[in-house]
Amino acid sequence: MTDRPPLLFLHGAFAGPEVWTRFVAPWFVRRGHRVAAPLMPGRTSYHARMRDYVRVAREAAEELGRPVAVAHSLGGLVAQHLAAEGRLSGVVLVSSPGPMGLAPTLWNLAASPDVLAALLVAQAGAGDRYGPEALRRALFTDETPDDWILGLGLNLSPESPSALADGLAWDLPAWPLARSTPMLAVQGDRDAFVPITDLWSIAMAYGAETTLLPGLGHGLPIDPAWKSLAWRISAWLGERQIGVRAPRPWLTAFGFAS
């Protein structure tokens, strides 16, 4: 008998659960998955630490019962912490930093001052003033229509500086402990935040499968091509048989399915 595994959707910095609940999470609900998409505390507490993010995610994981975490951007670091604790049956990292944290992302942003400036505007609490061009540079690509971006109604919010500092160096996942958790990493080849070297580091540190989606940026869960991401995740779950019950020999011997 096949069980569809529960999915824990974790959002990234400067955003909220709507990154997942707009398109991808409902897509999986329609296919029989139980899902949860908790709000990380950085959106409500300016002094939240990375351990607070992990605590919120851990509580949601416990309610679902060893889910697969599907995590975007900073949420990917949170998911790696949970994997190191042995609380997940699988991990899908989407546009996520690797086990070395946010330092490579910060270095990458140094070469994109317009995107870095947009983040500073969001951190100052003026994310609602973004026009489609600023959002396009940060999350999408030149081909993404204005109508799509405006229709999302994005309002990037400030993030806890303490949690971001933790993600730079002070509170990184104990990656050797997470190697036994099946993992997939997906990234767009035009990501303005996470460098391609993070995808490589995820593959090397965790033995993860990796997928590089051509022509896509950092905002994969809300991109017009979001179904490419959803189908890749679904295919990986099926290929790895996550959620498939192991057959019980004593039933099989008598001709019964387990």
C-alpha positions in Angstrom: 0.0 0.0 0.0 1.3 3.5 -0.9 1.0 6.4 1.5 1.6 9.9 0.4 4.0 11.4 2.8 3.0 14.6 4.7 4.8 17.7 3.5 6.2 20.5 5.7 6.6 23.7 3.6 9.1 26.2 5.0 9.3 29.7 3.6 12.4 31.8 3.4 13.5 35.3 4.5 11.5 38.4 3.8 8.5 36.3 3.0 5.8 34.2 4.5 3.9 30.9 4.0 2.1 32.3 1.0 5.2 31.6 -1.0 4.0 27.9 -0.8 0.3 28.2 -0.1 -0.5 30.1 -3.3 0.4 27.4 -5.8 2.6 24.4 -4.7 1.1 23.4 -1.4 -2.5 23.2 -2.8 -1.2 21.2 -5.7 0.0 18.5 -3.4 -3.1 18.7 -1.2 -5.1 17.8 -4.3 -2.9 14.8 -4.7 -3.6 13.4 -1.3 -0.8 14.9 0.8 -1.3 16.4 4.3 0.6 19.7 4.4 1.6 22.4 6.9 3.2 25.7 6.2 4.1 27.5 9.5 4.9 31.1 9.8 8.5 31.6 10.8 8.9 33.9 13.9 11.2 36.4 12.1 8.1 38.0 10.5 6.6 38.8 13.9 9.7 39.1 16.2 12.6 41.2 15.2 14.8 39.5 17.8 14.0 35.8 16.8 17.1 33.6 16.5 17.6 30.7 14.1 16.9 28.3 17.0 13.4 29.9 17.2 12.8 29.1 13.5 13.9 25.6 14.1 11.7 25.2 17.1 8.6 26.3 15.1 9.4 24.0 12.3 10.1 21.1 14.7 6.7 21.5 16.4 5.0 21.5 13.0 7.0 18.4 12.0 6.0 16.6 15.1 2.3 17.3 14.4 2.6 15.8 10.9 4.7 12.9 12.0 8.2 12.7 10.2 7.2 14.7 7.1 9.2 15.6 4.1 10.3 19.2 4.4 10.0 21.3 1.3 12.0 24.4 2.1 12.7 27.6 0.1 15.7 29.9 0.6 16.4 30.5 4.3 13.9 27.8 5.1 16.4 25.4 3.6 18.8 26.0 6.5 15.9 25.3 9.0 15.2 22.1 7.1 18.8 21.0 7.3 18.7 21.5 11.1 15.7 19.3 11.3 17.3 16.6 9.1 20.4 16.6 11.4 18.0 16.0 14.3 16.5 13.0 12.5 13.0 14.4 12.4 12.3 14.2 8.7 11.8 11.3 6.2 13.1 13.5 3.4 14.2 17.0 2.4 13.6 19.1 -0.7 15.8 22.2 -0.7 14.6 24.9 -3.2 16.9 27.8 -4.0 18.5 27.0 -0.6 21.8 27.9 0.9 24.1 24.9 1.5 25.4 23.7 4.9 27.9 26.6 5.0 25.1 29.0 5.5 24.4 32.5 4.1 28.0 33.6 3.6 28.1 32.5 -0.1 24.8 34.2 -0.7 26.0 37.5 0.8 29.1 37.2 -1.3 27.0 36.6 -4.4 24.8 39.6 -3.6 27.9 41.8 -3.5 28.0 41.4 -7.3 24.3 42.4 -7.6 24.0 45.8 -5.8 20.5 46.4 -7.1 19.2 43.2 -5.5 21.0 44.0 -2.3 19.5 47.4 -2.2 16.1 45.9 -2.7 16.6 43.7 0.4 17.7 46.7 2.4 14.5 48.5 1.4 12.5 45.4 2.6 14.5 45.3 5.8 13.6 49.0 6.4 9.9 48.0 6.2 9.2 49.5 2.8 8.8 46.3 0.9 5.3 47.3 -0.1 6.8 50.0 -2.3 8.5 47.6 -4.7 7.6 47.9 -8.3 7.6 44.9 -10.6 11.1 45.7 -11.9 12.7 45.4 -8.5 10.8 42.2 -7.8 11.8 40.8 -11.2 15.5 41.4 -10.6 15.3 39.8 -7.1 13.0 36.8 -7.7 12.2 36.3 -11.4 13.8 36.8 -14.8 13.5 39.3 -17.6 10.9 37.2 -19.3 8.4 37.3 -16.3 5.4 39.5 -17.3 4.5 42.5 -15.1 1.0 41.2 -14.9 2.2 38.0 -13.2 4.3 39.8 -10.7 1.7 42.4 -9.8 -1.0 39.7 -9.5 1.0 38.0 -6.8 0.6 41.0 -4.5 4.0 40.4 -3.0 4.9 42.4 0.1 8.4 41.6 1.3 8.7 42.1 5.1 11.6 42.7 7.4 13.5 39.7 8.7 15.1 39.1 12.1 18.7 40.4 11.9 19.7 37.9 14.6 18.4 35.0 12.6 20.3 36.2 9.5 23.5 36.6 11.5 23.0 33.0 12.9 22.6 31.8 9.3 25.9 33.4 8.4 28.1 31.6 10.9 26.8 31.1 14.4 24.1 28.5 14.0 24.8 26.2 11.1 23.4 22.7 10.6 25.4 19.7 11.8 25.5 18.4 8.3 27.2 15.0 8.9 24.2 14.0 11.0 21.8 14.8 8.1 23.4 12.6 5.5 21.1 9.6 6.2 18.0 11.7 5.2 17.1 11.5 1.5 17.5 14.9 -0.1 16.8 16.7 -3.3 18.1 20.2 -4.1 16.5 22.3 -6.9 17.7 25.7 -8.1 17.1 28.0 -11.1 20.2 28.8 -13.2 19.4 32.5 -12.9 19.2 32.7 -9.1 20.2 36.2 -8.0 20.8 35.1 -4.4 22.1 31.6 -4.1 25.2 30.8 -6.1 25.5 27.5 -8.0 28.3 26.5 -5.7 25.7 26.0 -2.9 24.0 23.4 -5.1 27.3 21.6 -5.4 28.0 21.8 -1.7 24.6 20.3 -0.9 25.3 17.5 -3.3 28.8 16.8 -1.7 27.8 17.2 1.9 24.5 15.3 1.8 24.8 13.1 -1.2 21.7 14.9 -2.5 20.2 14.6 -5.9 20.3 18.0 -7.7 18.3 19.6 -10.4 19.1 22.9 -12.1 16.1 24.4 -13.8 17.1 26.5 -16.9 15.8 30.0 -17.3 14.4 30.4 -13.7 15.3 32.6 -10.8 15.2 32.5 -7.0 11.4 32.6 -6.7 10.7 29.1 -8.0 7.6 28.4 -5.9 5.8 31.6 -7.3 7.3 31.6 -10.8 5.0 31.2 -13.8 6.7 27.8 -14.2 6.0 26.7 -10.6 4.6 23.4 -11.9 8.0 22.4 -13.1 9.1 22.5 -9.5 6.0 20.7 -8.3 6.3 17.9 -10.8 10.1 17.4 -10.0 9.3 17.1 -6.3 6.5 14.7 -7.0 8.7 12.6 -9.3 11.4 12.4 -6.7 9.0 11.3 -3.9 7.9 8.5 -6.2 11.4 7.5 -7.4 12.7 7.3 -3.8 9.4 5.7 -2.6 9.2 8.0 0.4 6.0 7.1 2.1 5.8 3.6 0.6 5.3 0.9 3.3 7.7 -1.9 3.3 6.0 -5.3 2.5 5.5 -7.6 5.4 6.9 -11.0 4.5 4.3 -13.0 6.5 1.5 -11.4 4.6 3.2 -11.8 1.2 3.8 -15.5 1.9 0.0 -16.1 2.1 -0.7 -14.1 -1.0 -1.9 -10.9 0.7 -0.7 -7.4 0.0 0.7 -5.6 3.0 
